Amino acid sequence: MPVPNLIKYIIPAIILFILCMLISVMIGHIGDPTQRTINRTQIIYTQTAFFIDSDNKVTLNDHLRDPWLMVKDDWQHIPWSFEQHTYWLKITLTSRDPHDTQLFAHFDNPMLDELDVYQLDEHKNMIKQLALGDTRQGLTLAQRSIPTFDLILKAQSRTDLYIRIKTTGIAKTPIKIYNHDEYGRLKEKIHLIWGIFIGICVMIALYNLVLFFAIKDTVYLFYIGYIISVLVLMGVVLGFGHYIWPIPVMAFIHKYVIASNFTIAIFSLLFALSFLRYHTHKGRLYQISRNFLILMMLLTLLSFWLPEYQAAPLFFCCLGILYFLSFTLIGYKIRLGFRWAKFYIVSWIPLICTAPIQPLMLTGKIEYTFLTSYAFLIGVLLEIILMAMALADRMRYQKEKALYNATHEITTGLPNLNQLEITLESLQAQQRKFSLCVIEISNFNSIAPYISNQETDKLVLKVVNDISAQINLDRRFIPFEHKHGHPIKVAKARDGVLAILAHRFINLQALQLQLEKMQLTINKDLTLSGLFINLDTHIGVCDHPATTTLVSHIISQSFQALAQGKRAGKEICIYAEDEHFNVAQRLTLATDLQQAIRNNQLELYHQPQINLHNNTVEGSEVLLRWQHPTLGFIPPDQFIRIAEDTGVINELSLWVIETTFKQLKELLSHGFQQHKVSINISGKDITMRGFLTKVTNLIANHDIPSHLVNLELTESVMVSDFNLLSELMKAFSNMGVNVSVDDYGTGYSSLAYISQLPFNELKIDKSFILDLVESPRNLTIVKNTIDMAKHLNLTVVAEGVESNLVEQKLRDFNCDIVQGYHYSKPLPFNDYLTWLDNYQKHVINQVY
């Protein structure tokens, strides 16, 4: 097993071992306080008796007049039932201790309606009496949650306790008598286990609420509903509910406790259906489950009218059906390969193991102890924790699946452009030399309309298989990933274009010979859907040294080589930079650029951004232009690359930022008080020493509102230094400066980091917008991107809008802001001011 995988399993195993040790130590400290009652710790003797009053008419005086009503027997032999009888219990306490003893009789059933306790001396004189129970008024929280009767047993004396129990629910009440110290320990352990349970339930519920607001998946709401229902029920059954719910609420819950049981069952089934994704297909099992849910909801309403002893058997019948149905749902999904279903069934194990303990204890099959009385609570707690782990595993699987879908073609399963970029970035990080080879199937776009999508995929996979047969065993070619132990060395760069990576070749000539050999196996005749195809390919190669270069440039250069080769009629072409700028000329141009910066010979153009919700101008993106005195117009991508290579980029960026702020100040003076400006930021700017301070000072010096400034970060920025970028973005966010993801969709990094950094805006790259109406693929990508951004509360900007049809599609998708030639080309600042005035007048005329 590889070392990373070994670590992946060893570390969780160690953590699990430590947690088990902590739980065992905690249980050891809790112990069983019921083993420390007075008959084990004091010189006190007890004698018990009981009487069942079926007519509910016997009083204490009747017992005093006729002592033989009571059956002298151990309380373990009392035939408790759900019927509404009155139970009389008597215990005689005889002390041989030479000192007075303070004792506490603990009644471990906080659900009793009426609990009366009378203490009499040897001569049948009343010493003390206390009325407890849920129907009694004026009780303290402690008396309601931990029903207890305290008494003083005189030295060398005897006293009788008469106990009257009457309730509509479970009447069985374990009674233990403790001395002062042991009762104090009992309360500590009860409060400890209550606190742990409440704390974990609240923490997990809040965490899942956060997840719901982030992901908008109803499974988290159903899980929260289950947790709250369990908290309500256990609070009533064990008594701690008095500390978290008002007394009227507790009285209501106690009266309709069976409804709480049904609520837990309903949320359990809702959670199972959502967790296992049955709602997405709605097959036969889903329909059965839905009908059963309706039945349980009706029975829940019915339980408000039925007495508890009649409603309880109905619930137990439904519980059996629920168990059977739940395991059927889980089993079916496991057979379909739902990995996280296994974790779900594991989470049920503690509940299944502990659920029978309480009924067995109530029926006298097992002895009452502190641990058996809280066994079900511990089982529920473990189930909630394991269910949370199952949810986490489900989320992890979904993230892995989403990442896989983002880095692979759905129909062919091939690594896509995103995976290609990830691999290139990894090779750069390792400072490894490599050559990127893109292989285009000739006339692919011409052939595709005449064959089905399935046949198109077959054509691509046929070429992939031919390439793989030649390079899979050749270690000089780099795999993108491994599947089932086999290397995957071919990626899909775009429709009809594949990509492979090579290294370790002696020189480019050796690589070219290998590629020519590979082409001989690819280029052949074949027939698809009755169409005869003369399969031919062209290859473009970009040889990349072990230096840092934008992966987008590497990919672009390989496609440039492909285009150069096709123009020159060559099947294989290796990229060579244009010789328009040699080293000396590049240095001269860098010097000229620096002088242009210092002499304000550069110019900022503004392209308006329109708010689709109200058709107003939201702001503009500033674009840098340079008209060289002798060379004329220099494209930005050329001189910006020279600026980055020669270290002039920081000075250039600060000039752009300051000039933008000056122009924003002028915009404000012209009355455009809410006009925003968007500025592109490079990776070199992020790493500039004091960049944050410089921007902050410029905002303050020009006295402009920080919320009108928007910094657009491209992929290259996000991969430069994530930690530094994260700190910088938090600082900008605290200042009120907006931060945008620029050119979204063109690379993996923005997809990976968008959820980790405080972005305000997402800008969809124009390559997806230009042919939005004609391309169903781009239409789907753009719609899903906007939906995702809305769920993340991000403003969406689409660039490259050039027609009414594209604008309308974006309106339908609820896009926020658009820009493009449909509204205006980038304009010099003065021209832009004129355009703004005209646009504003046009909007006003439309209104009136």
Long-range contacts (C-beta under 8 A, 24 or more apart in sequence): 27-371, 30-189, 30-192, 30-193, 30-370, 30-371, 31-189, 31-370, 32-369, 32-370, 32-371, 33-178, 33-182, 33-185, 33-186, 33-189, 33-370, 34-176, 34-368, 34-369, 34-370, 35-369, 36-178, 36-182, 36-185, 37-176, 37-177, 37-178, 37-182, 38-93, 38-101, 38-103, 38-177, 38-178, 38-179, 39-177, 41-179, 41-182, 42-95, 42-97, 42-101, 42-179, 43-95, 43-96, 43-97, 44-93, 44-94, 44-95, 44-96, 44-97, 44-101, 44-103, 44-153, 45-93, 45-94, 45-96, 46-91, 46-92, 46-93, 46-94, 46-177, 47-72, 47-91, 47-92, 47-94, 48-72, 48-73, 48-74, 48-75, 48-89, 48-90, 48-91, 48-92, 49-73, 49-89, 49-90, 49-91, 50-75, 50-78, 50-87, 50-88, 50-89, 50-90, 51-87, 51-88, 52-78, 52-79, 52-85, 52-86, 52-87, 52-88, 53-85, 53-86, 53-87, 53-88, 54-85, 56-84, 56-85, 56-86, 56-166, 58-86, 58-88, 60-118, 60-162, 60-164, 63-88, 63-90, 63-162, 64-120, 64-124, 75-175, 76-364, 76-367, 78-172, 80-170, 80-171, 80-172, 80-362, 81-171, 82-169, 82-170, 82-171, 82-308, 82-309, 82-312, 83-309, 84-166, 84-167, 84-168, 84-309, 85-166, 85-171, 86-164, 86-165, 86-166, 87-164, 87-165, 87-166, 87-171, 88-162, 88-163, 88-164, 88-165, 89-162, 89-163, 89-165, 89-175, 90-160, 90-161, 90-162, 90-163, 91-160, 91-161, 91-163, 91-175, 91-177, 92-158, 92-159, 92-160, 92-161, 93-153, 93-158, 93-159, 93-160, 93-161, 93-177, 94-157, 94-158, 95-153, 95-154, 95-155, 95-156, 95-157, 95-158, 96-156, 97-155, 97-156, 98-155, 98-156, 99-155, 100-152, 100-153, 100-154, 100-155, 101-152, 101-153, 101-155, 101-179, 102-150, 102-151, 102-152, 102-153, 102-179, 102-180, 103-150, 103-151, 103-152, 103-153, 103-177, 103-178, 103-179, 104-148, 104-149, 104-150, 104-151, 104-177, 104-178, 104-179, 104-180, 104-183, 105-148, 105-149, 105-150, 105-151, 105-161, 105-163, 105-175, 105-176, 105-177, 106-146, 106-147, 106-148, 106-175, 106-176, 106-177, 106-178, 106-183, 106-186, 107-132, 107-147, 107-148, 107-149, 107-163, 107-173, 107-174, 107-175, 108-173, 108-174, 108-175, 108-176, 108-368, 108-373, 109-147, 109-170, 109-171, 109-172, 109-173, 109-174, 110-134, 110-144, 110-145, 110-146, 110-147, 110-236, 110-237, 110-238, 110-239, 110-242, 111-167, 111-169, 111-170, 111-236, 111-237, 111-254, 111-257, 112-147, 112-165, 112-166, 112-167, 112-171, 112-173, 113-166, 113-167, 113-168, 113-169, 114-164, 114-165, 114-166, 114-167, 115-147, 115-163, 115-164, 115-165, 115-173, 116-163, 116-164, 117-149, 117-161, 117-162, 117-163, 117-164, 118-161, 118-162, 118-163, 118-164, 119-149, 119-151, 119-159, 119-160, 119-161, 120-159, 120-160, 120-161, 120-162, 121-157, 121-158, 121-159, 121-160, 122-157, 122-158, 122-159, 124-160, 127-151, 127-159, 133-167, 134-250, 134-251, 134-254, 141-242, 141-243, 144-239, 144-242, 144-247, 144-250, 145-239, 145-240, 145-241, 145-242, 145-243, 146-187, 146-190, 146-239, 147-239, 148-183, 168-307, 168-308, 168-309, 169-257, 169-308, 169-309, 169-312, 170-362, 172-362, 174-368, 174-373, 186-370, 189-370, 193-374, 193-377, 193-378, 194-238, 194-240, 194-243, 196-381, 197-234, 197-240, 197-377, 197-380, 197-381, 198-231, 198-240, 198-244, 200-381, 200-384, 200-385, 201-227, 201-230, 201-231, 201-381, 201-384, 204-384, 204-385, 204-388, 207-388, 208-388, 208-391, 211-395, 214-792, 215-395, 215-791, 216-791, 217-274, 218-274, 219-271, 219-274, 219-275, 219-391, 220-391, 222-267, 222-270, 222-271, 222-274, 222-275, 223-267, 223-271, 223-387, 223-388, 223-391, 225-263, 225-267, 225-270, 225-271, 226-264, 226-267, 226-268, 226-271, 227-384, 229-260, 229-263, 229-264, 229-267, 230-264, 230-380, 230-384, 232-260, 232-263, 233-257, 233-260, 233-261, 233-264, 234-377, 234-380, 236-260, 238-374, 238-377, 256-303, 256-304, 257-308, 258-303, 258-306, 258-308, 258-311, 258-312, 258-314, 258-315, 259-300, 259-303, 259-304, 261-315, 261-319, 262-296, 262-297, 262-299, 262-300, 262-303, 262-315, 262-318, 263-300, 265-296, 265-315, 265-318, 265-319, 265-322, 266-293, 266-296, 266-297, 266-300, 268-322, 268-326, 269-293, 269-296, 269-322, 269-325, 269-326, 271-387, 272-326, 272-329, 272-330, 272-344, 273-329, 275-340, 275-344, 275-390, 275-391, 275-394, 276-329, 276-330, 276-333, 276-338, 276-341, 276-344, 277-338, 278-329, 285-328, 285-329, 285-332, 288-325, 289-325, 289-329, 292-321, 292-322, 292-325, 296-322, 339-393, 339-397, 340-390, 340-393, 340-394, 340-397, 343-386, 343-389, 343-390, 343-393, 343-394, 344-387, 344-390, 346-386, 346-390, 347-383, 347-386, 347-387, 347-389, 347-390, 348-383, 349-386, 350-378, 350-379, 350-380, 350-382, 350-383, 350-386, 351-379, 351-380, 351-382, 351-383, 353-379, 354-378, 354-379, 354-380, 355-379, 406-748, 406-751, 407-748, 409-492, 411-453, 411-457, 412-457, 412-460, 412-461, 412-464, 412-492, 414-460, 414-464, 414-488, 414-490, 414-491, 414-492, 414-498, 415-480, 415-481, 415-488, 415-490, 415-491, 415-492, 416-491, 416-492, 416-493, 417-491, 417-492, 417-493, 417-494, 417-555, 418-747, 418-748, 418-751, 419-480, 419-481, 419-491, 419-748, 420-480, 420-491, 420-493, 420-499, 420-555, 421-551, 421-552, 421-555, 421-747, 421-748, 421-749, 422-748, 423-478, 423-480, 423-491, 423-501, 424-501, 424-551, 424-554, 424-555, 425-551, 425-719, 425-749, 427-478, 427-501, 428-546, 428-548, 428-549, 428-551, 431-546, 432-503, 432-546, 433-503, 433-543, 433-544, 433-545, 433-546, 434-478, 434-501, 434-502, 434-503, 434-544, 435-501, 435-502, 435-503, 435-505, 435-508, 435-511, 435-541, 435-542, 435-543, 435-544, 436-499, 436-501, 436-541, 436-542, 436-544, 436-554, 436-555, 436-558, 437-499, 437-500, 437-501, 437-502, 437-511, 437-515, 437-539, 437-540, 437-541, 437-558, 438-493, 438-497, 438-498, 438-499, 438-539, 438-540, 438-541, 438-555, 438-558, 438-559, 438-561, 438-562, 439-463, 439-467, 439-497, 439-498, 439-499, 439-500, 439-522, 439-537, 439-538, 439-539, 440-496, 440-497, 440-537, 440-538, 440-539, 440-540, 440-562, 441-496, 441-497, 441-498, 441-535, 441-536, 441-537, 442-535, 442-536, 442-537, 442-538, 443-536, 444-495, 444-496, 444-497, 445-495, 445-496, 447-531, 447-533, 448-495, 448-496, 450-529, 450-531, 451-528, 451-529, 451-531, 452-529, 455-528, 455-529, 458-528, 459-528, 459-533, 459-535, 460-492, 460-496, 460-498, 462-526, 463-498, 463-522, 463-535, 463-537, 464-490, 464-498, 466-518, 466-521, 466-522, 467-498, 467-500, 467-518, 467-522, 469-521, 470-517, 470-518, 470-521, 471-500, 471-518, 474-514, 475-504, 476-502, 476-503, 476-504, 476-505, 476-514, 477-501, 477-502, 478-502, 478-503, 493-555, 497-559, 497-562, 499-558, 508-541, 508-543, 508-574, 511-541, 512-541, 512-572, 512-574, 515-539, 515-541, 515-572, 516-571, 516-572, 519-571, 519-572, 537-571, 538-562, 538-565, 538-566, 538-570, 538-571, 538-572, 538-573, 539-565, 539-571, 539-572, 539-573, 540-564, 540-565, 540-573, 540-575, 541-572, 541-573, 541-574, 541-575, 542-574, 542-575, 543-574, 543-575, 550-716, 551-747, 552-715, 552-716, 552-746, 552-747, 581-638, 581-642, 586-642, 586-645, 586-646, 587-646, 589-628, 589-631, 589-634, 589-639, 589-642, 590-642, 590-643, 590-645, 590-646, 590-648, 592-628, 593-626, 593-639, 593-642, 593-643, 593-648, 593-652, 594-648, 594-651, 596-626, 596-628, 597-648, 597-651, 597-652, 597-655, 600-659, 601-626, 601-627, 602-626, 602-655, 602-659, 603-627, 603-828, 603-829, 604-656, 604-659, 604-660, 604-663, 604-829, 605-826, 605-827, 605-828, 605-829, 605-832, 606-663, 606-677, 606-826, 606-827, 606-829, 606-832, 607-819, 607-820, 607-824, 607-825, 607-826, 607-827, 608-819, 608-823, 608-824, 608-832, 608-835, 608-836, 608-839, 609-676, 609-678, 609-797, 609-817, 609-818, 609-819, 610-817, 610-818, 610-819, 610-823, 611-816, 611-817, 612-807, 612-810, 612-811, 612-815, 612-816, 612-817, 612-818, 613-816, 615-843, 615-846, 616-843, 617-672, 617-675, 617-836, 617-839, 617-840, 618-675, 618-676, 618-817, 619-675, 619-676, 619-677, 619-678, 619-708, 619-710, 620-675, 620-676, 620-677, 620-678, 620-832, 621-677, 621-678, 621-680, 621-712, 621-799, 621-819, 622-656, 622-660, 622-663, 622-677, 622-678, 622-679, 622-680, 623-826, 624-652, 624-656, 625-826, 640-682, 644-682, 644-684, 649-682, 649-684, 649-685, 650-684, 650-685, 650-688, 653-681, 653-682, 653-684, 653-685, 653-688, 654-694, 654-698, 657-694, 657-695, 657-698, 658-698, 658-702, 661-698, 661-699, 661-702, 661-704, 661-709, 662-702, 663-829, 664-702, 664-704, 664-708, 664-709, 665-702, 665-703, 665-704, 666-829, 666-833, 667-833, 667-836, 668-704, 670-833, 670-836, 672-836, 674-708, 675-708, 676-708, 676-709, 676-710, 676-738, 677-708, 677-709, 677-710, 678-710, 678-711, 678-712, 678-740, 679-709, 679-710, 679-711, 679-712, 680-712, 680-714, 680-742, 681-711, 681-712, 681-713, 681-714, 681-717, 682-714, 682-716, 682-717, 683-716, 683-717, 683-719, 683-720, 685-717, 686-717, 686-720, 686-721, 686-724, 686-725, 686-728, 687-720, 687-721, 687-724, 691-728, 692-728, 692-731, 692-732, 695-732, 695-737, 696-735, 699-735, 699-737, 705-736, 706-735, 706-736, 706-737, 707-736, 707-737, 707-738, 709-737, 709-738, 710-737, 710-738, 710-739, 710-740, 710-760, 710-761, 711-737, 711-738, 711-739, 711-740, 712-740, 712-741, 712-742, 712-763, 713-739, 713-740, 713-741, 713-742, 714-742, 714-743, 715-743, 715-746, 715-747, 715-749, 715-750, 718-749, 718-750, 718-753, 718-757, 719-749, 722-753, 725-757, 726-756, 726-757, 729-757, 729-758, 729-759, 730-758, 733-758, 733-760, 740-797, 744-785, 745-781, 745-785, 754-792, 755-792, 759-794, 760-794, 760-795, 761-794, 761-795, 761-796, 761-797, 762-789, 762-794, 762-795, 762-796, 762-797, 763-796, 763-797, 763-798, 763-799, 764-796, 764-797, 764-798, 764-799, 765-799, 765-800, 766-799, 766-800, 766-820, 767-800, 768-800, 769-798, 769-799, 769-800, 769-801, 769-806, 769-810, 769-820, 770-800, 770-802, 772-806, 772-809, 772-810, 773-803, 773-805, 773-806, 773-809, 779-809, 782-809, 782-810, 782-813, 783-813, 786-813, 786-814, 786-815, 787-813, 790-814
